[in-house]
Amino acid sequence: MTTKDTAEPGVRAAFAAQLQAMTAHDTVALGALLGEEMTLTHMGGHVQPRAEWLGEMGRGLFVYHDIDVESVTVEVAGRTAHLVGRTRTDATVYGARSTWPLQLAQDYRRAGDRWLVSRSVATTW
């Protein structure tokens, strides 16, 4: 059984690794942190499948220059978790560069000894 004391650090580490992979433009490392079923809901409401997002990152349509974490909260429920991370994200999206106060609300599922993102919803805060 997964306890909050042991699971929460793992979820936080998975989130930190995700942000690192995003700013390193490493779609292989990022893909390994995302479940096959993962979707990203963008600020405008578009729901994008994992493979499409990674492909657009690989083609330079999403370039994450810097991500400063403001806060992270984690709730663990057995083999699932919910994380809300508030960041200041400097990114170029479809050619437009800006720094957004970005909130990522993410659902995770336990896969062996790893936590994988199954759903991510991006909004501003």
Secondary structure, 3 states (H helix, E strand, C coil): CCCHHHHHHHHHHHHHHHHHHHHCCCHHHHHHCEEEEEEEECCCCCEEEHHHHHHHHHCCCEEEEEEEEEEEEEEEECCEEEEEEEEEEEEEECCEEEEEEEEEEEEEEEECCEEEEEEEEEEEC
